[in-house]
Amino acid sequence: IDFFISAAKQTIAARKAGHKRGDFLDLMLEVLNDSDNPDSKHVLSDTSLVAQCVLFIIAGYDTTASLLASSSFLLAKNKDEQKRLRDEVRQIVAEHGDLTYHGIMENKLLDACLQETLRLYPPATVLERSCTKTYTLPGTDLTLEPGDLVQVPVWGIHHDSRYWPDPDTFIPDRFLPENKSNIQPFTHIPFGIGPRNCLAMRFALMEAKVALAKLLLEAELEPAQGHENLVVTSAGGLLRPKDGVKLLLKPVKEE
């Protein structure tokens, strides 16, 4: 955070001197300048500016990186699923001539592998929502009042055997179109749910799909010796591999 505060101060000083850097902070400062207009709806203080920049970096980079690391590890551990997915990616490329948007969207197994990874290793293990009105939970005498903070245990729900048979096993088929009807509503919430879910969900998934597909076309994944198990940590508020993911990448053989 100190880095972003320092960068923000440098950009602000540069703008006051008449220089525009054209970077993300500069763009956010344009919005900040709009707040000088009393009729503007975009009101950002210096603190809010830095906070938004930090949020963009954490939510838009770290989570996707963790998803790619975890999905690569799971596919390395599950060689049959890895080969199956590689074959499907190759088929899509053969049909479209390259990795295209439409081809990626048609690859149901690719989406299923990422969704199953997000079930096993959701970047946000807990969601929080602030209650806006008095509400009594059905069947209980527990009443929520405005301002009460409600925590949703994402990790616990994603690993609950009542909703997910064999919950600790990587089974991408759970998320194939023909099986999605078996998933109970509100039991898979890696991006949150409802009007305040992650606004960059579609972009993040597309980004991860392209990166993972390109990787599988070029390399066969295997866990590095001594790193056959994935150890995760939630330090910093987001779930991620504790010491990164160490894999062996072997050039795939042309078939």
FENVENTA-V555050 format. One line per field, one symbol per residue. ss: DSSP state (H for helix, E for strand, L for the rest). A space follows every 50 residues. Layout:
# FENVENTA-V555050
ss=???
This chain:
# FENVENTA-V555050
ss=LHHHHHHHHHHHHHHHLLLLLLLHHHHHHHHHHHLLLLLLLLLLLHHHHH HHHHHHHHHHHHHHHHHHHHHHHHHHHLHHHHHHHHHHHHHHHHHHLLLL HHHHHHLHHHHHHHHHHHHHLLLLLEEEEELLLLEELLLLLLEELLLLEE EEEHHHHHLLLLLLLLLLLLLHHHHLLLLHHHLLLLLLLLLLLHHHLLLL HHHHHHHHHHHHHHHHHHEEEEELLLLLLLLEELHHHLLEELLLLLEEEE ELLLL
